[in-house]
Amino acid sequence: MKKFFCLILSCALSACSFLFSDSDGVYVEPDYNYIADHVIVVDKSSHHVVYEYADIRVDEIAPVAAIYCANRGGRQASLYDITLHPDHRRRATFVCEEPSVY
């Protein structure tokens, strides 16, 4: 069971490394202008932020939520919920949490 868990974890981590890297493995900055054109801030506080979006993936919004939470006392953004609306728009709620120390 531990081997299976390690295999799944390593696959997930390697998949995440490709999200924001080009073919050379170099980090690529998200296109914030594209994100700004496709995302609306619905609600925000010092503890959470809610984005409404269409024609964009939630993993493209996550860096923006991370910056938002980092500016609120060095917190980390954690995806809490995604809601699909009838017009195919989605709302993603990110919670700003204190960084965990292990």
C-alpha positions in Angstrom: 0.0 0.0 0.0 2.8 2.4 0.8 4.4 1.7 -2.6 1.1 2.5 -4.3 0.8 5.7 -2.3 4.3 6.8 -3.2 3.7 6.0 -6.9 0.5 8.1 -6.9 2.3 11.0 -5.0 5.2 11.0 -7.4 2.9 11.0 -10.4 0.9 13.9 -9.0 4.0 16.0 -8.2 5.5 15.4 -11.6 2.2 16.5 -13.2 2.2 19.6 -11.1 5.7 20.5 -12.2 4.5 20.7 -15.8 1.7 23.2 -15.1 3.9 26.3 -15.0 6.9 25.2 -17.0 7.8 25.3 -20.7 9.4 22.5 -22.7 12.8 23.3 -21.1 11.4 22.9 -17.6 11.7 26.6 -16.8 9.0 28.3 -14.7 6.6 30.4 -16.8 4.9 33.4 -15.3 1.1 33.1 -15.6 -0.5 35.5 -18.1 -2.2 37.9 -15.6 -3.8 40.0 -18.4 -5.6 36.9 -19.6 -6.7 36.0 -16.1 -7.9 39.5 -15.5 -10.1 39.4 -18.6 -11.7 36.0 -17.6 -12.0 36.2 -13.8 -14.3 38.3 -11.5 -13.7 38.7 -7.8 -17.1 38.0 -6.2 -16.3 38.1 -2.5 -13.1 38.7 -0.5 -12.0 39.1 3.1 -8.8 38.5 5.0 -9.8 34.8 5.3 -11.0 33.9 1.9 -11.5 35.0 -1.7 -14.1 33.9 -4.2 -13.5 34.1 -8.0 -16.1 33.6 -10.8 -14.7 32.5 -14.1 -15.4 30.9 -17.5 -13.1 29.7 -20.3 -10.2 29.3 -17.9 -9.0 26.5 -15.5 -8.9 26.8 -11.8 -5.2 25.9 -11.7 -4.6 29.2 -13.7 -6.4 31.1 -11.0 -4.5 29.5 -8.1 -1.4 31.7 -8.4 -3.5 34.8 -8.1 -5.2 33.4 -5.0 -1.7 32.6 -3.6 -0.6 36.2 -4.1 -3.8 37.5 -2.5 -3.4 35.3 0.6 0.3 36.0 0.8 -0.5 39.7 1.0 -2.8 39.0 3.9 -0.2 38.1 6.5 1.9 35.5 4.6 -0.9 33.0 4.5 -1.3 30.1 2.0 -4.2 29.7 -0.4 -6.1 26.5 -0.3 -8.9 25.6 -2.7 -12.0 25.1 -0.6 -14.9 24.7 -3.1 -15.8 24.9 -6.8 -19.5 25.6 -7.7 -20.9 25.2 -11.2 -23.6 27.6 -12.2 -26.3 27.0 -14.8 -24.7 29.4 -17.3 -21.5 27.2 -17.1 -19.6 29.8 -15.0 -17.8 28.5 -12.0 -17.0 30.0 -8.6 -13.9 28.9 -6.8 -13.5 29.7 -3.1 -9.9 29.8 -1.8 -9.3 30.0 1.9 -6.3 31.8 3.3 -4.7 29.6 6.0 -1.7 29.9 8.2 1.3 28.0 6.7 1.6 24.5 8.2 4.8 23.6 9.9 5.8 19.9 9.8 
